[in-house]
């Protein structure tokens, strides 16, 4: 009887050690609120690196925008404008790459939008903006368009909305699964298991965010 009790204690100790290691790993990646930081708090190294790179990206964004406006005002030839536009497209490829890296290192920092302005956070969706909403705003700025171009844009908007809905439903299911896992109840050992499983599921957030970035 005493031997069985000792074995149970040893088993619990091993599980606690493993859980502590998992918690440390999760906090290092920003998977826990304590590691994600906040106003006046510490943030992970991955989050700090993203914030620094994003600030640099914003400076470059202003330069690209000024260059594009100047080109339009001076009525540059189409081939010169194309070079400017291609450079701007490459500039946005860079932010998608930066977000992809941030999703791996600190996904919570990315999706909470602490790197954006308060106004931008009102429209934030999974670490960015809904593509369909951006298309809706752009449509009014692209006049005049041919009927074929308009149909193509609306088709893109519709497919974007479908993808957004699928991703939102997947995220809702993940959140419900986390709640069900954590509230599973049971013994102390069961609680440790539920917590470990829940932390494993939290890593699925990276998958959702990466799908948004790549869509």
C-alpha positions in Angstrom: 0.0 0.0 0.0 2.8 2.4 1.0 4.8 1.5 -2.1 1.8 2.2 -4.4 1.4 5.6 -2.7 5.1 6.4 -3.2 4.8 5.4 -6.9 1.7 7.7 -7.3 3.6 10.6 -5.7 6.6 10.0 -8.0 4.3 9.9 -11.0 2.7 13.2 -10.0 6.1 14.7 -9.6 7.1 13.7 -13.1 3.9 15.1 -14.5 4.4 18.4 -12.7 7.9 18.7 -14.0 6.7 18.1 -17.5 3.9 20.6 -17.1 6.4 23.2 -15.8 8.6 22.6 -18.8 5.5 23.0 -21.1 4.5 26.2 -19.4 8.0 27.6 -19.7 8.1 26.8 -23.4 4.6 28.3 -24.0 5.4 31.4 -22.1 8.6 31.8 -24.1 6.5 31.7 -27.3 3.9 34.1 -25.9 1.2 31.4 -25.6 0.3 32.5 -22.1 -1.0 35.9 -21.1 2.0 36.3 -18.7 4.4 35.9 -21.6 2.5 38.0 -24.1 3.0 41.2 -22.2 0.9 44.3 -22.4 0.9 48.0 -21.8 3.9 48.6 -19.5 4.7 44.9 -19.3 7.5 42.8 -20.8 7.0 41.1 -24.2 8.8 38.1 -25.7 11.9 38.6 -27.8 9.9 37.5 -30.8 7.3 40.1 -30.2 10.0 42.8 -29.7 11.7 41.9 -32.9 8.4 42.0 -34.8 7.5 45.4 -33.4 10.9 46.8 -34.4 10.7 45.3 -38.0 7.1 46.6 -38.3 8.1 50.1 -37.4 10.8 49.9 -40.1 8.2 48.6 -42.5 5.9 51.5 -41.8 8.6 54.0 -42.6 9.3 52.2 -45.9 5.5 52.2 -46.5 5.4 56.0 -46.4 8.3 56.1 -48.8 6.6 53.8 -51.3 3.3 55.7 -51.0 5.0 59.0 -51.6 6.8 57.6 -54.6 3.5 56.2 -56.1 1.7 59.5 -55.6 4.5 61.5 -57.2 4.5 59.1 -60.1 0.7 59.6 -60.6 1.0 63.4 -60.2 3.8 63.6 -62.8 1.9 61.3 -65.2 4.8 58.8 -65.6 4.6 56.3 -68.4 2.9 53.0 -67.6 6.1 51.0 -67.6 7.6 53.4 -65.0 4.5 53.2 -62.9 4.6 49.4 -63.1 8.0 49.4 -61.6 6.8 51.5 -58.7 3.7 49.3 -58.2 5.8 46.1 -58.4 8.1 47.5 -55.7 5.0 48.3 -53.5 3.7 44.7 -54.0 7.0 43.4 -52.9 6.9 45.7 -49.9 3.6 44.0 -48.8 5.1 40.5 -49.4 7.6 41.5 -46.8 5.0 42.2 -44.1 3.3 38.9 -44.8 6.7 37.2 -44.3 7.2 39.2 -41.0 3.8 38.1 -39.8 4.5 34.5 -40.7 7.6 34.6 -38.5 5.7 36.4 -35.7 3.0 33.7 -35.8 5.7 31.1 -35.0 7.4 33.1 -32.2 4.5 34.9 -30.5 1.1 34.3 -32.1 -0.8 36.0 -29.2 1.2 39.2 -29.7 0.2 39.1 -33.4 -3.5 38.4 -33.0 -4.1 40.8 -30.1 -2.9 43.7 -32.3 -0.8 45.4 -29.6 1.5 46.5 -32.5 -1.3 48.4 -34.2 -3.0 51.7 -33.3 -6.2 51.7 -31.1 -8.3 52.6 -34.1 -6.8 49.8 -36.2 -7.6 47.3 -33.4 -11.3 48.0 -33.9 -11.1 46.3 -37.3 -8.5 43.7 -36.5 -9.2 40.1 -37.5 -6.7 37.3 -36.8 -3.7 39.5 -36.8 -4.7 41.7 -39.7 -7.7 43.0 -41.6 -10.4 41.0 -43.4 -9.4 40.9 -47.1 -13.0 41.2 -48.1 -13.4 44.5 -46.2 -10.2 45.9 -47.8 -11.6 44.9 -51.3 -14.8 46.7 -50.4 -12.9 49.9 -49.6 -10.8 49.6 -52.7 -13.7 49.2 -55.2 -14.8 52.8 -54.7 -11.3 54.0 -55.5 -10.8 52.0 -58.7 -13.3 53.7 -61.0 -13.6 53.6 -63.9 -13.5 49.8 -64.4 -14.7 47.6 -67.2 -17.6 45.2 -66.5 -15.3 42.3 -66.6 -13.0 43.9 -64.1 -15.9 44.6 -61.7 -17.1 41.0 -61.9 -13.6 39.8 -61.2 -13.3 42.0 -58.1 -16.7 40.9 -56.8 -15.8 37.3 -57.4 -12.6 37.8 -55.4 -14.5 39.5 -52.6 -17.0 36.6 -52.5 -14.3 33.9 -52.3 -12.5 36.0 -49.6 -15.6 36.1 -47.5 -16.1 32.3 -47.8 -12.5 31.7 -46.7 -12.9 34.2 -43.8 -16.1 32.4 -42.7 -14.4 29.0 -42.8 -11.4 30.3 -40.7 -13.7 32.0 -38.2 -15.7 28.8 -37.7 -12.5 26.9 -37.2 -11.2 29.4 -34.6 -14.6 29.2 -32.8 -14.3 25.4 -32.7 -10.8 25.7 -31.3 -11.9 28.0 -28.6 -14.8 25.7 -27.7 -12.5 22.8 -27.7 -10.1 24.6 -25.3 -13.0 25.4 -22.9 -14.2 21.8 -23.0 -10.7 20.5 -22.3 -9.8 22.8 -19.4 -13.2 22.3 -17.8 -13.0 18.5 -18.0 -12.7 18.2 -14.3 -11.6 15.0 -12.6 -8.6 14.3 -10.3 -5.5 16.3 -9.9 -3.6 14.2 -12.4 -6.5 14.5 -14.9 -6.3 18.3 -14.4 -2.6 18.2 -15.4 -3.4 16.2 -18.4 -6.2 18.5 -19.5 -3.9 21.5 -19.1 -1.2 19.9 -21.2 -3.7 19.0 -23.9 -5.1 22.5 -23.9 -1.7 24.0 -24.3 -1.1 21.7 -27.2 -4.2 22.9 -28.9 -3.2 26.5 -28.4 -0.4 25.9 -30.9 -3.1 25.4 -33.5 -3.6 29.2 -33.4 -0.4 29.5 -35.4 -2.0 27.4 -38.1 -5.0 29.6 -38.3 -3.0 32.8 -38.5 -0.7 31.4 -41.1 -3.7 30.4 -43.3 -5.0 34.0 -43.0 -1.6 35.4 -44.0 -1.3 33.0 -47.0 -4.9 33.6 -48.2 
